Amino acid sequence: MFDFRPKVQVTIEQTGECYPCAVGESLLKGMLRLGRKGIPVGCVNGGCGVCKVRILQGKTEVLGPVSRAHVTESEEAQGYTLACRVGPTCEVKLEVAGKMIKPFSKGFPGQATPPAITK
């Protein structure tokens, strides 16, 4: 079955990896559909926070609720979100953040920016 939905390019900052993602499809599902790796995968429904990313360029639309246990309002204002809960509306550049920063970025020249800790 061919997917006729319009696609936009998604780039993972740390690796330079790019993949097409359908408008209305989550950033995470677009990557998984192609068998690509880059964004860490956990529960795929917003409950674990493993797929936390920061949107550096482009726009996304919310496809489902984002748990405040994993993305605070302050972090959201800085571009952080869960890749399983948002989809691109145009070309997007993101960086992996959250729980997987250290193992993911090891060996790559670019480093993810850790989320701000607010009290």
C-alpha positions in Angstrom: 0.0 0.0 0.0 1.5 3.3 -1.1 1.3 6.3 1.3 0.0 9.3 -0.7 0.2 11.8 2.2 2.5 14.8 1.6 5.9 14.4 3.2 8.4 16.8 4.7 12.0 16.3 5.6 13.0 15.7 9.2 16.7 16.1 10.2 18.3 14.8 13.4 20.9 17.4 14.4 23.3 15.1 16.2 23.8 12.7 13.2 22.7 14.6 10.2 20.2 11.7 9.5 17.2 12.8 7.4 14.0 11.0 6.6 10.7 12.0 5.0 7.7 12.1 7.4 4.1 12.5 6.4 2.1 15.5 7.5 -0.2 14.2 10.2 2.2 11.4 11.2 4.2 11.6 14.4 8.0 12.3 14.0 8.7 9.0 15.7 6.3 6.9 13.5 7.8 8.5 10.4 11.2 7.3 11.4 10.0 3.8 12.4 8.1 3.4 9.2 11.3 3.6 7.2 13.2 1.3 9.6 15.5 4.3 10.5 17.1 4.9 13.9 18.0 8.1 15.6 15.2 9.0 18.0 15.1 6.6 20.9 11.9 4.5 21.0 10.0 3.6 24.1 6.2 3.1 24.6 5.2 5.2 21.5 2.2 6.8 23.2 3.7 9.6 25.4 3.9 7.7 28.7 7.7 7.1 29.1 9.4 10.3 27.8 12.2 8.3 26.0 11.5 10.0 22.7 12.0 13.6 24.1 13.3 15.9 21.4 13.9 19.7 21.0 12.5 21.2 17.8 15.3 23.5 16.5 13.7 24.6 13.2 10.3 24.2 11.7 6.8 23.7 13.1 4.9 20.7 14.5 1.3 20.0 15.3 0.2 18.3 18.5 -1.3 14.8 17.7 -1.9 13.8 21.3 -1.4 14.9 24.9 2.2 15.4 26.1 2.7 14.3 29.7 3.9 17.2 32.0 5.9 14.5 33.8 8.2 14.4 30.8 7.9 17.9 29.3 7.2 20.8 31.5 5.5 24.0 30.3 8.9 25.7 30.6 10.6 23.1 28.5 7.7 23.2 25.9 8.3 26.9 25.6 11.9 26.1 24.7 10.9 23.7 22.0 11.0 20.4 23.8 8.3 17.8 23.1 7.8 14.1 22.6 8.4 12.8 19.1 5.6 10.3 19.4 3.0 13.1 20.1 3.8 15.7 17.4 3.9 15.7 13.6 5.6 18.0 11.2 3.7 20.7 9.3 6.9 21.7 7.4 10.5 20.7 7.3 11.8 20.1 10.8 15.3 20.0 12.4 15.4 18.4 15.9 17.8 17.2 18.5 17.4 14.2 20.8 17.1 15.2 24.4 16.0 13.8 27.7 16.9 10.4 29.1 18.9 9.3 26.0 21.2 12.3 25.5 24.4 10.6 26.8 24.2 7.2 25.0 22.8 8.7 21.8 25.2 11.6 21.4 28.4 9.7 22.4 30.8 9.8 19.5 29.0 12.6 17.6 30.4 16.1 17.3 27.1 17.8 18.1 25.7 17.4 21.6 22.1 17.6 22.5 21.2 20.5 24.8 19.9 19.1 28.1 16.6 20.4 29.2 16.5 23.2 31.6 15.9 22.1 35.2 13.2 24.3 36.8 12.1 24.3 40.4 
